Amino acid sequence: MKTRVIQDDPTPHGHRVPDLASAQMQRAMNIAGRMGAWSARHWKIAVFGWLGCVIVLFAFGNTVVGFKQIDINDAGVGQSHKADQILKKAFPERRPQEEFVLVQSASRTADDPAFRATVADVIASVKSSPAIKQLDSPYGAKRGSLISDDRHAAMVQFELKGDSDKAQDNIDALSAATDKVGKQHSAFFVGHAGVSSDKGLDKMFADQLKLAGERSIPITIGVLLLVLGTLVAVGIPILLALSGVLATIGLVAVTSHVVPADSNVNAVILLIGLAVGVDYSLFYIKRWREERAAGREPSAALAAAAATSGRSVLISGFTVLTAMAGLFFAGDKTYLSFGIATIIVVAVAMLGSLTVLPALLSKLGPRVDKGRIPFVHRLRNDAGGSRLWKAILRPALKHPVAAATLAGGLLIVLALPAFHLNTAQSGLEALPSSAPTVPTIKRIEAAFSNGVAAPAIVAIEANTDSSATKQAIAELRTRALSSGQALKPIETDVSASHDVARVTIPLVGNGVDDASNAALKTLRDDILPATIGTVPGATFSVTGNTAQSVDQNSLLKSKAPIVFGFVLIFAFGLLLVSFRSIVIALKAIILNLLSVGAAYGVLIAIFQYGWGESLFDFTSNGGIAYWLPIFLFVILFGLSMDYHVFILTRIREARDRGLSTGEAVEHGITATAGVVTSAALVMVGVFAVFALMPILDMKEMGIGLAAAVLIDATIIRAVLLPASMKLLGDWNWYLPRWLEWLPRLEPPVEEPVRPERIEAPAALGPTA
């Protein structure tokens, strides 16, 4: 059949668009198609408007407005948050900004003159600093608590003035002074911890996240070069994704003044923005190339891509946004800031893919294939159907029962450990020995049970001058020590207004283990009610590392069902409206739950059971990071829906063109397998970067995300999805009569298609 060449007509905007493409775009009546059509006709506005917005937002957010972090006093939850708020008003520093200098010898004791001389030099090196508020010598009044039981270790303890920020500004000079003493007394170990630990570990964590982000970009470029085969084609998704990330960073700086953000939110923006931005661009470009390979002109191919892949981007984008919104229900300020940031970056990536991308493709046309990589471009298969994937798919479609049984059984087996999920706040075991001050902290832990380094902090609101309050605090000290779950020294500070007392009580254990948790429970439930609780009008709350860990864990466990329920219900609703099939929506939820459950199981086996200790170089703490289950669920559920929606859209499209369900499944999956695999490979590479980080929490996140994406793109999409669709046949498209009121999001099509609603078989009787 011959195609008549239609001359271009000039447009009011100074360029020409073929009439054929314009007509096809006009027939693409869905929102994505109209956005693509507008962008193609107004490419200058779309492209330069986008770049202008990115520059303005990034500059305004980072230079004019600035980034506002979550105040440490507002970061807690539950009882620890209440205590933080009490102390915030009474003590500007919230808790004492303490530093410990450990002097230790394997052969000499604290009574040895050389040992005493080393301690004296440590004290002399720092005592004249104006930054120090109070200094205690192990040979002074606190000698019982600052010298270890074996007398081979002693600590010089001093408190810095001001809040944590001011203390960290002043700590470097003090640390350098004590390090100099250590070099002068090489026969002794001289190390520092406390405020210096907070500063050093925060910096290490931020540096590791920055490094992970920097490594993820070349990995993404490398994968895209293999997939797309040309430099220009690779540059489009990378630049679009990165510009979206920059715009989001600027926007989040603005929103942080309404909802303060976590300090690591920019790393999350980079990873999620890179993942979804590249995914959406890949979907669009591959479909455009496929249409061109089928014989369409570039602009006509763009019209088809806008109305099909563009629509997939729109549906999957809103599904991801819904999943990310689940973080709002976690009741935690860090989650709230992550939720806002991820929603913005996904929305920006979606907007750019629906406007800037078609504008660039319209302008560049065949020039997208410029800069071919030698040999690599020959591996491209723009025409769709991959022979490799047809071979992989054939067994699942030929033997759907066996395939579904085996794949489903494997996922269930992988998910079984999820029923034994145990969450834990990561302690020292989560940090490598090379981390700043960690060797000193571990030595303190071994010699002093770590009680001094991680105390419980009791906030008491009462008249501190009254005899009843003084007697109750004295009784608190006595009962805490007699319980055997608290250690010396127990210190008391009184606010300038004499209406708040701060009692610091070192607990047994390492701060996050069962011993510390049990000690905190005894303090909260037994000792405090029996002492401070007897003072008329007095109130009390407990904070500190152990208390914050326990409260955070408790909150997330109580909020998890709400988060999960919100995400599942709204994702089901979006899919139901998008595909007008109750079976498709329900099956998508089940398949994604299996994928997430299997990822949980892998995570628990590796980290909680410790099966991967030697392979990934870590020491198990017997649990998973307390923040990880909800975070993983929301992120994984959202990202996996990208693939699911993209594949289902192609299957639905093929069926509407007259293919049987089995034929449509084979066509849809083989046509999308290459781009889905490529997108998954990008994500796995990016997330796997985190598995190489020395921080245990980051290892868990990286491996959990990478495992879930890998499982989703292979077992789910290549086996379980096609097998289940083949088994269900036309039932896949079943919509009960009582749901026919649902709105139709798809535009009317000109060719005859099968009806969207499938009647229930007569054997089941009429539908309700």
C-alpha positions in Angstrom: 0.0 0.0 0.0 1.5 3.4 -1.0 1.7 6.3 1.3 1.1 9.7 -0.1 3.7 12.2 1.0 2.0 15.3 2.4 3.9 18.6 2.3 4.6 20.3 5.5 2.6 23.4 6.4 4.1 26.2 8.3 2.9 26.7 11.9 2.6 30.0 13.7 5.6 29.0 15.8 8.2 29.0 13.0 8.6 25.3 12.2 6.8 22.6 10.2 5.0 19.5 11.4 3.8 16.9 8.9 0.0 16.9 8.4 0.0 13.1 8.8 1.6 13.3 12.3 -0.7 16.1 13.2 -3.8 14.2 12.2 -2.6 11.1 14.1 -1.9 13.2 17.2 -5.3 14.7 17.0 -6.8 11.2 17.1 -4.8 10.4 20.2 -7.3 11.9 22.5 -5.8 10.8 25.8 -4.0 13.4 28.0 -0.5 12.0 27.2 -1.2 12.2 23.5 -2.3 15.8 23.7 0.7 16.7 25.8 3.0 15.1 23.3 1.2 16.9 20.4 1.5 20.3 22.0 5.1 19.8 22.9 5.9 18.7 19.3 4.3 21.8 17.9 5.9 24.1 20.5 9.3 22.4 21.0 11.1 25.7 21.8 8.7 26.5 24.6 8.8 23.0 26.0 12.6 22.6 25.9 13.8 26.1 26.8 10.9 26.6 29.2 11.9 23.4 31.0 15.6 24.4 31.2 14.7 27.8 32.4 12.5 26.4 35.2 15.2 24.0 36.2 17.8 26.8 36.5 15.5 29.1 38.3 14.2 26.5 40.8 17.7 25.1 41.6 19.2 28.6 42.0 16.3 30.0 44.0 16.0 27.0 46.3 19.7 26.6 47.0 21.0 30.2 47.0 18.0 32.4 47.9 15.9 30.2 50.2 18.4 27.6 51.5 17.8 24.1 52.8 16.3 23.6 56.3 17.1 20.3 58.0 15.0 18.6 60.7 15.9 19.9 64.1 17.5 17.2 66.2 15.1 18.2 69.0 12.1 17.5 66.7 13.4 14.2 65.2 12.1 11.9 67.9 8.7 10.3 68.4 6.6 9.2 71.3 7.8 9.7 74.8 11.4 10.5 73.7 10.0 13.3 71.6 8.1 14.7 74.6 11.3 14.6 76.6 13.2 16.3 73.8 10.7 19.2 73.7 10.9 19.7 77.5 14.7 19.8 77.4 14.7 22.0 74.3 13.0 24.8 76.3 15.1 24.3 79.4 18.5 23.5 78.0 19.6 25.0 74.6 21.9 22.0 74.0 19.1 19.4 74.7 21.6 17.0 76.2 25.1 17.5 77.4 27.6 17.8 74.5 30.1 15.5 76.0 33.5 14.3 74.8 35.4 11.3 76.2 39.2 10.9 75.8 40.2 7.3 76.5 43.7 6.5 77.9 44.4 2.7 77.8 47.3 0.4 78.3 47.5 -3.4 78.1 50.4 -3.5 80.6 50.1 -0.5 82.9 47.3 0.5 85.2 45.8 3.8 86.2 48.0 3.8 89.3 51.2 3.8 87.3 53.1 7.1 87.1 53.4 7.0 83.3 49.7 6.4 83.1 49.0 9.4 85.3 51.3 11.5 83.3 49.5 10.7 80.1 46.2 11.6 81.6 47.6 14.8 83.0 48.9 15.8 79.5 45.4 15.1 78.0 43.8 17.4 80.6 46.4 20.1 80.1 45.9 20.0 76.3 42.2 20.9 76.5 41.4 22.5 79.9 42.2 26.0 78.9 39.9 26.0 75.9 37.0 28.5 76.1 34.8 25.9 74.4 34.8 23.6 77.5 32.0 24.0 80.0 33.1 21.3 82.6 36.0 18.8 82.8 36.2 15.7 85.0 39.4 13.8 85.7 39.5 10.1 86.4 41.5 11.0 89.5 38.9 13.4 90.7 35.5 13.0 92.3 34.2 10.7 89.6 37.2 8.3 89.8 34.9 5.4 90.5 33.1 5.7 87.1 35.9 7.0 84.9 38.4 4.2 85.6 37.6 0.7 84.4 37.3 -2.2 86.8 40.6 -3.7 85.6 42.2 -0.3 85.9 43.8 -0.5 82.5 41.6 2.2 81.1 40.6 5.7 82.2 38.6 8.5 80.6 38.9 12.2 80.7 35.3 13.6 80.3 34.5 17.1 79.4 31.3 19.0 78.3 31.3 21.5 75.5 29.3 24.8 75.5 26.3 25.4 73.3 24.2 23.1 71.2 25.3 20.2 69.0 26.2 22.5 66.0 28.3 24.8 68.1 30.0 21.9 69.9 30.9 20.2 66.6 32.3 23.5 65.3 34.7 23.5 68.3 35.6 19.8 68.6 38.2 19.6 65.9 40.8 21.7 67.7 40.2 19.8 70.9 40.5 16.4 69.1 43.7 17.6 67.4 45.2 18.5 70.8 44.4 15.1 72.3 45.7 13.3 69.2 49.0 15.2 69.7 49.2 13.8 73.2 48.6 10.3 71.9 51.6 10.7 69.6 53.8 11.9 72.4 52.8 8.8 74.6 53.0 6.1 71.9 53.0 3.3 74.6 49.4 4.2 75.4 46.2 4.2 73.4 44.7 7.8 73.4 41.5 8.2 71.5 38.4 10.4 71.6 34.7 9.8 71.2 31.4 11.6 71.8 30.8 14.9 70.0 33.7 14.0 67.7 31.9 10.7 66.9 28.7 12.5 65.9 30.6 14.8 63.6 32.8 12.2 62.1 30.1 9.6 61.5 27.7 12.2 60.0 30.4 13.3 57.6 31.2 9.7 56.7 27.6 8.9 56.1 27.1 12.0 53.9 30.3 11.3 51.9 29.2 7.6 51.3 25.8 8.7 50.0 27.5 11.3 47.7 29.9 8.6 46.4 27.0 6.2 45.8 25.2 8.9 43.8 28.4 9.7 41.8 28.9 6.0 41.0 25.3 5.5 39.9 25.6 7.9 37.0 28.4 6.2 35.1 26.7 2.8 35.7 23.5 4.2 34.2 25.3 5.7 31.2 27.1 2.4 30.6 23.8 0.4 30.6 22.1 2.9 28.4 25.0 2.8 25.9 24.4 -0.9 25.5 20.7 -0.5 25.2 20.3 2.5 23.0 23.5 2.3 21.1 24.0 6.0 20.3 25.4 8.9 22.2 22.6 11.2 21.4 19.9 8.7 22.5 21.8 8.1 25.7 22.2 11.7 26.4 18.5 12.5 26.3 17.3 10.3 29.3 20.4 11.1 31.3 20.1 14.9 30.9 16.3 14.8 31.4 16.6 12.7 34.5 19.4 14.8 36.0 17.7 18.1 35.2 14.6 16.8 36.9 16.7 15.9 39.9 18.2 19.5 40.0 14.7 21.0 39.8 13.5 18.8 42.6 16.4 19.7 44.8 15.5 23.3 44.4 11.8 22.7 45.1 12.5 20.6 48.2 14.7 23.4 49.5 11.6 25.6 49.4 9.3 23.0 50.9 11.8 22.3 53.7 10.9 25.6 55.2 7.3 24.3 55.6 8.3 20.7 56.4 12.0 20.4 57.4 13.8 17.7 55.5 16.2 15.0 56.4 19.9 15.8 55.7 20.1 12.8 53.3 17.1 13.6 51.2 19.1 14.8 48.2 20.7 11.4 47.9 17.2 9.8 47.8 16.1 12.4 45.2 19.1 11.4 43.0 18.5 7.7 43.2 14.7 7.8 42.7 14.9 10.6 40.1 17.5 8.8 38.1 15.6 5.5 38.3 12.2 6.7 37.2 13.5 9.4 34.8 15.6 6.9 32.9 12.7 4.3 33.0 10.2 6.7 31.5 12.6 8.0 28.8 13.4 4.4 27.9 9.8 3.4 27.5 9.1 6.5 25.3 12.3 6.2 23.1 12.0 2.5 22.6 8.4 2.8 21.5 9.3 5.7 19.1 12.0 3.6 17.6 9.7 0.6 17.3 7.2 2.6 15.4 9.9 4.0 13.1 11.2 0.4 12.5 7.6 -0.5 11.5 7.8 2.0 8.6 6.4 5.2 10.2 7.9 8.6 9.7 9.6 10.0 12.8 6.8 12.5 13.6 4.1 9.8 13.0 6.1 7.4 15.3 6.1 10.2 17.9 2.4 10.5 17.7 2.0 6.7 18.4 4.6 6.8 21.2 2.9 9.8 22.8 -0.5 8.1 22.8 0.7 4.7 24.0 4.0 4.8 26.0 3.1 8.3 27.1 -0.1 7.0 28.6 1.8 4.2 30.3 4.1 6.8 31.8 1.1 8.8 33.1 -0.6 5.8 34.7 2.6 4.4 36.2 3.6 7.8 37.4 0.4 8.4 39.3 0.6 4.9 40.7 4.1 5.6 42.0 2.9 8.9 43.4 0.2 7.1 45.3 2.7 4.6 46.7 5.1 7.4 47.8 2.2 9.2 49.5 2.0 6.2 51.9 5.1 7.6 53.6 2.9 10.4 55.0 1.2 8.0 57.2 4.3 6.6 58.9 4.2 9.3 61.6 7.9 10.1 61.3 9.4 13.4 60.2 12.2 11.7 58.2 9.6 9.6 56.3 7.5 12.7 55.7 10.4 14.6 54.2 11.3 11.5 52.0 7.6 11.3 50.9 7.5 14.9 49.8 10.8 14.7 48.0 10.0 11.4 46.2 6.6 12.6 45.1 8.1 15.8 43.7 10.9 14.0 41.8 8.5 11.5 40.3 6.0 14.2 39.3 8.8 16.2 37.7 10.2 13.2 35.9 6.7 12.3 34.6 6.1 15.9 33.4 9.5 16.0 31.6 8.9 12.7 29.9 5.5 13.8 28.7 6.6 17.2 27.4 10.3 17.8 27.0 11.0 14.3 25.6 8.5 14.4 22.8 9.7 17.9 22.0 13.3 16.7 21.7 12.3 13.7 19.6 10.2 15.9 17.3 13.1 18.3 16.8 15.9 15.8 16.5 14.0 13.1 14.5 16.5 10.6 12.9 19.4 12.6 14.4 18.6 10.8 17.7 20.7 7.9 16.2 23.8 10.1 15.7 27.0 9.1 17.5 26.6 5.3 17.1 28.8 3.2 19.3 30.8 0.7 17.2 29.2 -2.8 17.2 26.8 -1.9 20.1 24.2 -0.3 17.9 23.9 -3.6 15.9 22.6 -5.3 19.0 19.5 -3.0 19.0 16.2 -4.6 18.1 13.9 -1.6 17.4 11.2 -3.8 15.7 10.1 -5.2 19.0 9.8 -9.0 19.3 13.0 -10.4 20.8 13.8 -14.0 19.7 15.5 -14.6 23.0 12.5 -13.5 25.0 10.2 -15.4 22.8 12.2 -18.5 23.6 12.1 -17.7 27.4 8.4 -17.0 27.2 7.4 -20.0 25.2 7.5 -22.6 28.2 5.4 -20.3 30.4 2.7 -19.9 27.7 2.9 -23.5 26.7 2.7 -24.9 30.2 1.1 -22.1 32.2 0.0 -24.3 35.2 3.4 -25.7 35.8 5.1 -22.3 35.2 2.7 -20.5 37.6 3.1 -23.2 40.2 6.8 -23.2 40.1 7.2 -19.5 40.0 4.6 -18.9 42.7 6.1 -21.6 44.9 9.6 -20.1 44.6 8.4 -16.7 45.5 6.4 -18.0 48.5 9.5 -19.9 49.7 11.6 -16.8 49.3 9.0 -14.8 51.2 8.7 -17.2 54.2 11.4 -15.6 56.3 9.4 -12.3 56.1 7.1 -13.8 58.8 10.0 -13.8 61.2 11.0 -10.2 60.5 12.8 -8.5 63.4 13.7 -4.8 63.3 16.5 -3.3 65.3 18.3 0.0 65.6 21.8 -0.5 64.2 24.5 -0.1 66.8 28.3 -0.2 66.7 28.1 -3.5 64.7 26.7 -1.5 61.8 29.9 0.5 61.5 33.2 -0.5 60.1 36.3 -0.3 62.3 37.7 2.2 59.8 34.9 4.7 60.6 35.8 7.8 62.6 36.3 7.2 66.4 34.7 3.7 66.2 37.9 1.9 67.6 37.7 4.2 70.6 34.0 3.6 71.0 34.5 -0.1 70.9 37.2 0.1 73.5 35.0 2.2 75.8 32.2 -0.4 75.3 34.5 -3.2 76.3 35.9 -1.4 79.3 32.8 0.5 80.5 29.8 -1.4 79.1 29.1 1.6 76.8 26.8 2.9 79.5 28.6 6.3 79.8 28.5 6.7 76.0 24.8 6.0 75.5 22.8 7.0 78.6 19.1 7.4 79.1 18.1 11.0 79.7 15.2 11.7 82.0 13.4 15.0 81.6 11.5 16.1 84.8 9.1 19.0 84.9 8.7 20.1 88.6 9.7 22.6 91.1 13.3 21.5 91.4 13.8 23.6 94.6 11.2 21.7 96.6 12.3 19.1 99.1 9.8 16.5 97.5 11.5 16.8 94.1 15.0 16.6 95.5 14.1 13.6 97.6 12.4 11.9 94.6 15.5 12.5 92.4 17.8 11.0 95.1 15.5 8.0 95.3 15.6 7.7 91.6 19.4 7.4 91.7 19.3 4.9 94.4 16.7 2.6 92.8 18.3 2.8 89.4 21.7 1.6 90.7 20.1 -1.1 93.0 18.2 -2.5 90.0 21.5 -3.6 88.5 20.4 -2.1 85.1 22.0 1.3 85.5 25.6 2.4 86.0 27.5 5.3 87.5 27.8 8.2 87.1 24.2 9.4 87.4 24.2 13.1 86.9 21.6 15.8 87.5 21.3 19.2 85.9 18.8 21.9 86.7 17.5 24.6 84.3 18.1 28.3 85.0 14.3 28.6 85.7 14.4 25.8 88.3 11.4 24.1 86.8 13.1 21.3 84.7 15.7 18.8 85.8 17.7 16.6 83.5 18.9 13.3 85.0 21.5 11.3 82.9 21.4 7.6 83.7 23.8 5.2 81.9 22.1 1.9 81.1 23.6 -1.5 80.8 24.1 -3.1 77.4 25.4 -1.4 74.2 22.4 0.9 73.7 20.4 -1.1 71.2 20.5 -4.7 72.5 18.0 -6.6 74.7 19.8 -5.6 77.9 19.5 -1.9 77.1 15.9 -2.2 76.1 15.0 -4.1 79.2 16.8 -1.5 81.4 14.8 1.3 79.7 11.6 -0.6 80.3 12.4 -1.0 84.0 13.3 2.7 84.2 10.1 3.9 82.5 7.6 1.5 83.9 8.9 0.8 87.4 11.5 3.1 88.8 10.2 6.5 87.5 6.5 6.0 88.5 7.7 4.9 92.0 9.9 7.9 92.5 9.2 11.0 90.4 5.7 9.9 89.9 4.9 10.4 93.6 5.7 14.1 93.4 2.5 16.2 93.1 2.3 17.9 89.7 5.5 16.5 88.4 5.8 15.0 84.9 8.6 13.0 83.4 9.7 11.5 80.1 12.8 9.6 78.9 14.9 10.2 75.8 18.3 9.2 74.6 19.6 6.8 71.9 18.0 3.7 73.5 14.7 5.4 74.1 14.5 6.9 70.6 15.2 3.5 69.1 12.5 1.8 71.1 9.9 4.6 70.4 10.8 4.8 66.7 10.5 1.0 66.4 7.1 0.9 68.2 5.7 3.7 66.1 6.7 2.2 62.7 5.2 -1.2 63.7 1.9 0.5 64.6 1.9 2.6 61.4 2.9 -0.2 59.0 -0.6 -1.6 58.5 -1.9 1.9 57.8 0.8 2.6 55.2 0.4 -0.8 53.6 -3.4 -0.5 53.5 -3.3 3.0 51.9 -0.9 2.0 49.2 -2.7 -1.2 48.3 -6.2 0.3 48.2 -5.3 3.4 46.2 -3.0 1.4 43.8 -5.9 -1.0 43.2 -8.3 1.8 42.5 -5.9 3.5 40.0 -5.3 0.2 38.2 -9.0 -0.6 38.2 -9.9 2.7 36.5 -6.9 2.6 34.2 -7.5 -0.9 32.8 -11.2 -1.3 33.6 -10.6 -4.8 34.9 -11.0 -6.0 38.5 -8.9 -9.1 37.7 -6.0 -7.1 36.3 -6.0 -4.7 39.3 -6.2 -7.5 41.9 -3.6 -9.6 40.1 -1.2 -6.6 39.9 -1.5 -6.2 43.7 -0.9 -9.9 44.4 2.1 -10.1 42.1 3.7 -7.0 43.6 3.1 -8.2 47.1 4.8 -11.5 46.1 7.7 -9.5 44.7 8.1 -7.4 47.8 7.6 -10.4 50.1 10.4 -12.3 48.3 12.7 -9.3 48.6 12.0 -9.1 52.4 12.8 -12.8 52.6 16.1 -12.4 50.8 17.0 -9.4 53.0 16.2 -11.3 56.2 18.1 -14.4 55.2 21.2 -12.3 54.3 21.2 -9.8 57.2 19.0 -11.1 60.0 20.0 -14.7 59.8 23.6 -13.6 58.8 23.9 -15.9 55.8 25.7 -13.2 53.8 28.2 -12.0 56.4 31.3 -13.2 54.7 30.1 -12.3 51.2 29.0 -8.7 52.0 31.5 -8.1 54.8 29.3 -7.2 57.8 28.4 -8.5 61.2 24.7 -9.3 61.7 22.9 -7.6 64.5 20.0 -10.1 64.4 17.6 -7.8 62.8 16.8 -5.4 59.9 17.1 -1.6 60.2 13.9 -0.4 61.8 13.1 2.2 59.1 13.7 -0.2 56.2 10.5 -2.4 55.9 8.1 0.5 55.3 10.6 2.4 53.1 11.3 -0.6 51.0 7.6 -1.5 50.6 6.7 2.0 49.4 9.6 2.4 47.0 9.5 -1.2 45.6 5.7 -1.2 45.2 5.9 2.1 43.3 8.8 1.2 41.1 7.6 -2.3 40.2 4.3 -0.8 39.1 6.3 1.0 36.3 7.1 -2.3 34.7 3.7 -3.8 35.3 1.7 -0.9 33.8 4.1 -0.7 30.8 3.7 -4.4 30.0 -0.1 -4.5 30.6 -0.6 -1.4 28.4 1.0 -3.2 25.5 -0.9 -6.4 26.1 -4.2 -4.4 26.3 -3.3 -2.5 23.2 -2.6 -5.7 21.3 -5.9 -7.3 22.5 -7.9 -4.2 21.4 -6.4 -4.6 17.9 -8.0 -8.1 17.7 -5.4 -10.5 19.0 -6.5 -13.3 21.4 -5.4 -12.9 25.0 -2.6 -15.5 24.6 -1.4 -13.8 21.4 -1.6 -10.4 23.1 0.4 -11.6 26.1 3.1 -13.0 23.9 3.2 -9.9 21.8 3.1 -7.5 24.7 5.8 -9.1 26.8 8.2 -9.8 23.9 7.8 -6.2 22.7 8.5 -4.8 26.1 11.0 -7.4 27.5 14.0 -5.6 26.2 13.2 -2.2 27.6 12.0 -3.6 30.9 15.1 -5.7 31.3 17.3 -2.7 30.4 15.4 -0.4 32.9 15.7 -3.1 35.6 19.4 -3.5 34.9 19.9 0.3 35.4 18.1 0.1 38.7 19.9 -3.0 39.9 23.3 -1.4 39.1 22.4 1.8 40.9 21.0 0.1 43.9 23.8 -2.4 44.1 26.2 0.5 44.6 24.8 0.7 48.1 25.6 -2.9 48.8 29.3 -1.9 48.6 29.0 0.8 51.3 30.5 0.0 54.7 27.3 1.2 56.6 25.1 -1.8 57.5 21.8 0.1 57.0 22.9 1.2 53.5 24.0 -2.4 52.6 20.5 -3.6 53.6 18.7 -0.9 51.5 20.9 -1.5 48.5 20.6 -5.3 48.5 16.9 -5.2 49.3 16.1 -2.8 46.4 18.4 -4.6 43.9 16.9 -8.0 44.9 13.4 -6.9 44.5 13.9 -5.3 41.1 15.7 -8.4 39.9 13.0 -10.7 41.1 10.3 -8.5 39.7 11.9 -8.2 36.2 12.6 -11.9 35.9 10.3 -14.3 37.9 7.3 -12.0 38.0 7.4 -10.4 34.5 8.9 -13.3 32.5 7.1 -16.3 34.1 4.3 -15.6 36.6 2.6 -12.7 34.8 2.4 -14.4 31.3 1.5 -17.8 32.8 -1.3 -16.3 35.0 -2.7 -14.3 32.1 -2.7 -17.3 29.8 -4.5 -19.3 32.4 -7.2 -16.7 33.0 -7.7 -15.9 29.3 -10.6 -13.5 28.7 -11.2 -13.4 32.4 -8.3 -11.0 32.6 -10.5 -8.3 31.3 -13.5 -9.0 33.5 -15.4 -6.0 34.9 -18.6 -6.6 36.9 -21.7 -4.8 35.7 -21.9 -2.9 39.0 -18.6 -1.3 38.2 -19.5 0.0 34.7 -19.9 3.5 36.1 -16.1 3.7 36.3 -14.8 6.5 34.1 -13.1 5.6 30.8 -9.6 7.0 30.6 -8.9 5.6 27.1 -9.8 7.5 24.0 -12.2 6.1 21.5 -10.5 4.1 18.7 -11.6 3.9 15.1 -11.1 0.2 14.4 -13.5 -2.4 15.8 -12.3 -3.9 19.0 -13.5 -6.4 21.5 -15.8 -5.1 24.2 -14.0 -4.0 27.3 -16.4 -5.7 29.7 -16.3 -9.5 29.8 -19.5 -11.2 30.9 -19.3 -13.8 33.6 -19.7 -17.3 32.4 -23.2 -18.7 32.6 -22.1 -21.3 35.1 -21.4 -18.6 37.7 -24.8 -17.0 37.2 -25.5 -13.3 36.7 -23.3 -10.7 38.2 -24.5 -8.5 41.0 
